[in-house]
Amino acid sequence: MLVSVDEPEDQTRLAKITSDLGFTPPTWVATQPLSEFKWAIDQIWKGNIPITLLYDVQGKRRFFWDGPVEAAELIPVIEDFLA
């Protein structure tokens, strides 16, 4: 799942980027005010972007990356999580 906090007028650009990357899962664009959205996503999130969160099947947050995360860092965590 991808959630964007881009401005609504950037939705067309976001759709093209995700399509070009072959990203097919649902994509949502959060609307203003973002404070409520941020609080609902995770209370430790201060609002900086990007962030990456990994939740288990029960909806419990297992990992929180604050800032960019590289595939080399993310893939082993996901593989361990799925093992």
C-alpha positions, -999 to +999 in steps of 0.1 A: +000+000+000+012+035-008-001+066+009+010+100-005+009+133+014+015+152-019-009+180-027-041+170-044-031+187-076-001+163-078-023+132-080-019+128-117+019+130-114+018+105-086-004+081-106+021+082-135+051+076-112+035+046-095+023+032-129+058+036-144+073+018-114+047-011-119+032-004-085-003-019-086-015-021-050-040+006-038-026+041-036-042+069-015-036+106-012-041+121+023-059+154+025-054+184+047-051+188+077-024+161+078-021+162+116-051+139+120-039+116+093-004+114+109-019+106+143-041+079+128-012+063+110+012+061+140+014+083+171+052+083+170+053+098+135+062+135+138+053+142+102+086+140+084+086+122+051+094+097+038+086+070+064+081+033+059+061+012+083+057-025+085+026-040+102+018-076+109-015-093+100-031-081+133-023-045+125+005-042+150+034-020+139+066-041+138+090-017+122+093+021+116+119+036+093+122+073+098+136+086+065+146+070+033+151+032+034+171+012+009+160-021-005+191-037+009+180-027+044+143-034+039+144-068+021+161-088+049+137-074+075+107-084+054+122-119+047+128-125+084+093-112+092+077-136+067+099-166+078 
